[in-house]
Amino acid sequence: MHLVKLSVGTEDVADLADWQKQPRAQTADGLPRHVTRMWPAREAEVLNGGSIYWVIKGSILCRQGIVRLDEVTGGDGIRRCAIVLDPTIVRVTPVLRRPFQGWRYLPVDEAPRDLTRAKANEDALPPALSAALAEIGVL
């Protein structure tokens, strides 16, 4: 089981990578993390090879393997879930996704395919163009 999440304010995959290099976006052991209010009820499934698929500018564009879930408590005393990620960002075949709040489960059979190594090394298309091509089924 995978998760899908909006990367709010991110312009492209490189922007996501830059954000995750900042110390405030990392765990004490240097891995990128995303802190969220809700803890996945299907934790065992997510930790069994799951990834988080990132929606950037209306399309799922990449994924990162989920390493573990850490409990963190904010300054307000509220328990939250830090989704700790593999630092490797894998580009995937773009898939349009409407806005939503929080994260959603993404069944393995519905997950976008990873791009081939050759395509993953190409310059990324502008998000609007990628979304338009995905909408007509070209990507």
C-alpha positions as a Markdown table, in Angstrom:
| # | Residue | x | y | z |
|---|---|---|---|---|
| 1 | Met | 0.0 | 0.0 | 0.0 |
| 2 | His | 1.2 | 3.5 | -0.9 |
| 3 | Leu | 0.3 | 7.0 | 0.1 |
| 4 | Val | -0.3 | 10.0 | -2.1 |
| 5 | Lys | 0.2 | 13.5 | -0.9 |
| 6 | Leu | 0.1 | 17.0 | -2.3 |
| 7 | Ser | 3.4 | 18.8 | -2.3 |
| 8 | Val | 2.0 | 22.2 | -1.6 |
| 9 | Gly | 4.0 | 25.2 | -2.8 |
| 10 | Thr | 6.4 | 23.0 | -4.8 |
| 11 | Glu | 7.0 | 24.0 | -8.4 |
| 12 | Asp | 8.7 | 20.8 | -9.7 |
| 13 | Val | 10.6 | 17.7 | -8.6 |
| 14 | Ala | 13.8 | 19.6 | -8.2 |
| 15 | Asp | 12.1 | 22.1 | -5.8 |
| 16 | Leu | 10.9 | 19.1 | -3.7 |
| 17 | Ala | 14.4 | 17.8 | -3.5 |
| 18 | Asp | 15.8 | 21.2 | -2.5 |
| 19 | Trp | 13.1 | 21.5 | 0.3 |
| 20 | Gln | 14.0 | 18.1 | 1.6 |
| 21 | Lys | 17.7 | 19.1 | 1.9 |
| 22 | Gln | 16.9 | 21.7 | 4.5 |
| 23 | Pro | 17.5 | 20.6 | 8.1 |
| 24 | Arg | 14.0 | 21.4 | 9.2 |
| 25 | Ala | 12.7 | 18.8 | 6.7 |
| 26 | Gln | 15.0 | 16.1 | 8.0 |
| 27 | Thr | 15.1 | 13.6 | 10.9 |
| 28 | Ala | 18.1 | 13.6 | 13.3 |
| 29 | Asp | 19.7 | 10.9 | 11.2 |
| 30 | Gly | 19.5 | 13.1 | 8.1 |
| 31 | Leu | 16.6 | 11.5 | 6.2 |
| 32 | Pro | 13.9 | 13.6 | 4.7 |
| 33 | Arg | 10.5 | 13.5 | 6.5 |
| 34 | His | 7.0 | 14.8 | 6.1 |
| 35 | Val | 5.1 | 15.6 | 9.3 |
| 36 | Thr | 1.3 | 15.1 | 9.2 |
| 37 | Arg | -1.4 | 15.1 | 11.8 |
| 38 | Met | -2.9 | 11.6 | 11.0 |
| 39 | Trp | -1.2 | 8.3 | 11.6 |
| 40 | Pro | -1.8 | 5.7 | 8.9 |
| 41 | Ala | -4.2 | 3.0 | 10.2 |
| 42 | Arg | -2.7 | 0.7 | 7.6 |
| 43 | Glu | 0.8 | 1.2 | 9.0 |
| 44 | Ala | 2.0 | -2.4 | 8.4 |
| 45 | Glu | 0.9 | -2.3 | 4.8 |
| 46 | Val | 2.5 | 1.1 | 4.1 |
| 47 | Leu | 5.8 | 0.0 | 5.8 |
| 48 | Asn | 5.9 | -3.2 | 3.7 |
| 49 | Gly | 7.5 | -1.6 | 0.6 |
| 50 | Gly | 5.2 | 1.4 | 0.3 |
| 51 | Ser | 6.1 | 4.8 | -1.1 |
| 52 | Ile | 4.7 | 8.3 | -0.9 |
| 53 | Tyr | 3.6 | 9.6 | -4.3 |
| 54 | Trp | 3.9 | 13.4 | -4.6 |
| 55 | Val | 1.3 | 15.5 | -6.4 |
| 56 | Ile | 3.0 | 18.6 | -7.8 |
| 57 | Lys | 1.0 | 21.2 | -9.7 |
| 58 | Gly | -1.9 | 18.8 | -10.3 |
| 59 | Ser | 0.0 | 15.7 | -11.4 |
| 60 | Ile | 1.7 | 12.8 | -9.6 |
| 61 | Leu | 5.3 | 13.3 | -10.7 |
| 62 | Cys | 7.5 | 11.3 | -8.4 |
| 63 | Arg | 7.7 | 9.0 | -5.4 |
| 64 | Gln | 9.9 | 8.2 | -2.4 |
| 65 | Gly | 10.1 | 4.9 | -0.5 |
| 66 | Ile | 8.7 | 5.1 | 3.1 |
| 67 | Val | 11.5 | 4.0 | 5.5 |
| 68 | Arg | 9.5 | 4.3 | 8.8 |
| 69 | Leu | 6.9 | 6.3 | 10.7 |
| 70 | Asp | 8.2 | 8.3 | 13.7 |
| 71 | Glu | 6.0 | 9.8 | 16.4 |
| 72 | Val | 6.7 | 13.5 | 16.9 |
| 73 | Thr | 5.1 | 15.9 | 19.4 |
| 74 | Gly | 4.7 | 19.5 | 18.4 |
| 75 | Gly | 5.1 | 22.5 | 20.7 |
| 76 | Asp | 1.4 | 22.4 | 21.1 |
| 77 | Gly | 1.6 | 18.9 | 22.7 |
| 78 | Ile | -0.2 | 17.2 | 19.8 |
| 79 | Arg | 1.1 | 13.8 | 18.6 |
| 80 | Arg | 1.9 | 13.8 | 14.9 |
| 81 | Cys | 3.3 | 11.3 | 12.4 |
| 82 | Ala | 6.6 | 11.9 | 10.7 |
| 83 | Ile | 6.7 | 9.9 | 7.5 |
| 84 | Val | 10.4 | 9.2 | 7.1 |
| 85 | Leu | 11.5 | 8.9 | 3.5 |
| 86 | Asp | 14.2 | 7.4 | 1.4 |
| 87 | Pro | 16.2 | 10.4 | 0.0 |
| 88 | Thr | 16.1 | 9.0 | -3.5 |
| 89 | Ile | 13.3 | 10.6 | -5.5 |
| 90 | Val | 12.0 | 8.4 | -8.4 |
| 91 | Arg | 10.2 | 10.1 | -11.3 |
| 92 | Val | 7.0 | 8.4 | -12.4 |
| 93 | Thr | 4.7 | 8.5 | -15.4 |
| 94 | Pro | 2.7 | 11.7 | -14.7 |
| 95 | Val | -0.9 | 11.1 | -13.6 |
| 96 | Leu | -3.4 | 13.9 | -13.1 |
| 97 | Arg | -4.8 | 14.3 | -9.5 |
| 98 | Arg | -7.3 | 16.7 | -8.2 |
| 99 | Pro | -6.6 | 18.6 | -5.0 |
| 100 | Phe | -7.4 | 17.0 | -1.7 |
| 101 | Gln | -6.5 | 17.5 | 1.9 |
| 102 | Gly | -4.1 | 15.4 | 3.9 |
| 103 | Trp | -2.9 | 12.1 | 2.3 |
| 104 | Arg | -4.7 | 9.2 | 0.7 |
| 105 | Tyr | -4.0 | 5.6 | 0.4 |
| 106 | Leu | -2.9 | 4.5 | -3.1 |
| 107 | Pro | -3.3 | 0.8 | -3.9 |
| 108 | Val | -0.2 | -0.8 | -5.5 |
| 109 | Asp | -2.2 | -1.7 | -8.7 |
| 110 | Glu | -3.2 | 2.0 | -9.1 |
| 111 | Ala | 0.3 | 3.5 | -8.6 |
| 112 | Pro | 1.9 | 5.2 | -11.6 |
| 113 | Arg | 4.8 | 3.3 | -13.2 |
| 114 | Asp | 8.4 | 4.5 | -12.6 |
| 115 | Leu | 9.9 | 6.2 | -15.6 |
| 116 | Thr | 12.7 | 4.3 | -17.3 |
| 117 | Arg | 16.2 | 5.3 | -16.4 |
| 118 | Ala | 16.7 | 7.1 | -19.7 |
| 119 | Lys | 13.5 | 9.1 | -19.3 |
| 120 | Ala | 14.2 | 9.9 | -15.6 |
| 121 | Asn | 17.5 | 11.5 | -16.6 |
| 122 | Glu | 15.8 | 13.8 | -19.2 |
| 123 | Asp | 14.9 | 17.3 | -18.2 |
| 124 | Ala | 11.5 | 17.4 | -16.6 |
| 125 | Leu | 8.7 | 19.0 | -18.6 |
| 126 | Pro | 7.1 | 22.1 | -17.2 |
| 127 | Pro | 4.3 | 21.0 | -14.8 |
| 128 | Ala | 1.5 | 22.6 | -17.0 |
| 129 | Leu | 2.7 | 20.8 | -20.1 |
| 130 | Ser | 3.2 | 17.5 | -18.2 |
| 131 | Ala | -0.4 | 17.8 | -16.9 |
| 132 | Ala | -1.8 | 18.6 | -20.4 |
| 133 | Leu | 0.0 | 15.6 | -21.9 |
| 134 | Ala | -1.1 | 13.3 | -19.1 |
| 135 | Glu | -4.7 | 14.5 | -19.6 |
| 136 | Ile | -4.8 | 13.4 | -23.3 |
| 137 | Gly | -2.9 | 10.2 | -22.5 |
| 138 | Val | 0.4 | 10.9 | -24.1 |
| 139 | Leu | 2.5 | 10.4 | -21.0 |
